Amino acid sequence: MKLSTKLLVTILGFGLLYSIYRLFTGQGGSGLGDFFDGLGYTSLILFVASLTIMVFKIRQIKKYADTFLFLLLGLPMTIMAANRLVHNINHNRTPDLKAKYPRPFSHNIFIADSLRIAVQVDSLISLRNRQTGGIKVVSAFVDTIIYSQSGKRNLCCLCTAI
């Protein structure tokens, strides 16, 4: 058996062991998803390793048919893993909450409104905590202020409480 075949079989073996390990150590019922993630990473490493071997041994390509089989074996899962990575990156990106129209108000007006609303929210929190006799809400911050198209008044305010 050639050294390249031994290397690729070793990568495949360790990858399968890693995937099985992730299957049984997944948190919150995510074992099967972690298993497929492990298989995806394994196939990605297998694909890159076999492609590297093929590129460096391009003159002796006929001797490396088994490496070509590993390349084909890793290709479908590599495509699926790459698509999943791109989807996860796009899904975990912070949303763009900027208005899609020209803002009819300045940044100073936004800061002033944010401070005014934050003071009102803090006052409401302290009033609620006093009425209930204990600390129910520790702090809150203004997340989003939605303005009217003309910018004359703010329509809505989204706050997050901790």
C-alpha positions in Angstrom: 0.0 0.0 0.0 1.4 3.4 -1.0 2.1 6.1 1.6 -0.6 8.4 0.2 -3.2 5.7 0.5 -2.2 5.0 4.1 -2.4 8.7 4.9 -5.9 9.0 3.4 -7.2 5.9 5.1 -5.8 7.2 8.4 -7.5 10.6 7.9 -10.8 8.8 7.1 -10.4 6.6 10.2 -9.7 9.4 12.5 -12.5 11.4 11.0 -15.0 8.7 11.5 -13.8 8.2 15.1 -14.2 12.0 15.7 -17.7 11.9 14.2 -18.8 9.0 16.4 -17.3 10.8 19.4 -19.3 14.0 18.5 -22.4 11.8 18.1 -22.3 10.7 21.7 -21.1 13.9 23.3 -23.5 16.3 21.7 -25.2 18.8 24.0 -29.0 19.4 24.0 -30.0 16.7 21.5 -27.6 17.9 18.8 -25.7 14.6 18.6 -26.8 13.7 15.1 -26.1 17.2 13.8 -22.7 17.1 15.4 -22.1 13.7 13.7 -22.9 15.1 10.3 -20.7 18.2 11.0 -17.8 15.8 11.9 -18.4 13.9 8.7 -18.4 17.1 6.7 -15.1 18.3 8.2 -13.6 14.9 7.6 -14.6 14.9 4.0 -13.3 18.4 3.6 -9.9 17.4 5.0 -9.9 14.2 2.9 -10.8 16.1 -0.2 -8.1 18.7 0.3 -5.4 16.1 1.2 -6.2 13.9 -1.8 -6.3 17.0 -4.1 -2.9 18.1 -2.7 -1.5 14.6 -3.4 -2.9 14.6 -6.9 -1.4 18.1 -7.7 2.0 17.1 -6.5 2.0 13.8 -8.3 0.4 15.0 -11.5 3.0 13.3 -13.7 2.3 9.9 -12.2 -1.5 10.3 -12.2 -2.1 6.8 -13.4 -0.4 5.3 -10.3 -2.7 7.3 -8.0 -6.1 6.0 -9.0 -6.9 5.2 -5.3 -6.2 8.8 -4.4 -8.7 9.9 -7.1 -11.3 7.6 -5.5 -10.7 9.3 -2.2 -11.1 12.6 -4.0 -14.4 11.5 -5.4 -15.5 10.1 -2.0 -14.9 13.4 -0.3 -16.4 15.6 -3.0 -20.1 15.4 -2.2 -19.8 15.8 1.5 -17.3 18.6 0.9 -19.9 20.5 -1.2 -22.5 19.9 1.5 -20.2 21.0 4.3 -19.2 24.1 2.4 -22.8 25.0 1.7 -23.6 24.5 5.4 -20.7 26.7 6.5 -21.8 29.5 4.2 -25.4 29.1 5.4 -24.2 29.3 9.1 -22.0 32.3 8.4 -25.0 34.1 6.7 -27.4 33.0 9.5 -25.1 34.2 12.3 -24.4 37.6 10.8 -25.8 40.6 12.7 -28.8 42.0 11.0 -28.6 45.4 9.3 -31.3 47.5 11.1 -30.5 50.8 9.4 -33.3 52.5 7.6 -33.4 51.8 3.9 -34.6 55.3 3.2 -32.8 58.6 3.8 -33.2 59.5 7.5 -35.0 62.8 8.0 -33.4 63.2 11.4 -29.8 63.7 12.5 -27.6 61.5 14.6 -27.8 64.0 17.5 -31.7 63.7 17.5 -31.3 59.9 17.6 -28.8 60.1 20.6 -31.1 62.5 22.5 -34.1 60.2 21.9 -32.1 57.2 23.0 -31.1 58.9 26.2 -34.6 60.1 26.9 -36.1 56.7 26.3 -33.4 55.0 28.4 -34.2 57.3 31.3 -37.9 56.5 31.0 -37.2 52.8 30.9 -34.9 52.9 33.9 -37.6 54.9 35.8 -40.2 52.3 34.9 -37.8 49.5 36.1 -37.2 51.2 39.4 -40.9 51.8 39.9 -41.8 48.2 39.1 -39.0 46.9 41.4 -40.3 49.2 44.2 -43.9 48.0 43.7 -43.0 44.3 43.8 -40.6 44.6 46.7 -37.6 43.1 45.1 -35.3 43.2 42.1 -37.1 41.6 39.2 -35.3 43.5 36.4 -31.7 44.5 36.8 -31.2 46.6 33.7 -32.5 47.3 30.2 -31.2 49.0 27.1 -32.8 50.6 24.1 -32.4 48.3 21.1 -34.2 50.0 18.3 -36.1 53.2 17.8 -38.5 53.3 14.8 -39.3 56.7 13.4 -42.0 57.9 11.1 -41.1 58.6 7.5 -41.1 62.3 8.1 -39.0 62.0 11.2 -41.3 64.2 13.2 -41.9 61.6 16.0 -40.7 58.1 17.0 -43.4 55.5 16.5 -42.0 52.6 18.5 -39.1 51.6 20.8 -37.8 48.1 21.4 -36.0 47.5 24.7 -34.3 44.5 26.0 -34.5 43.8 29.8 -32.1 41.7 31.8 
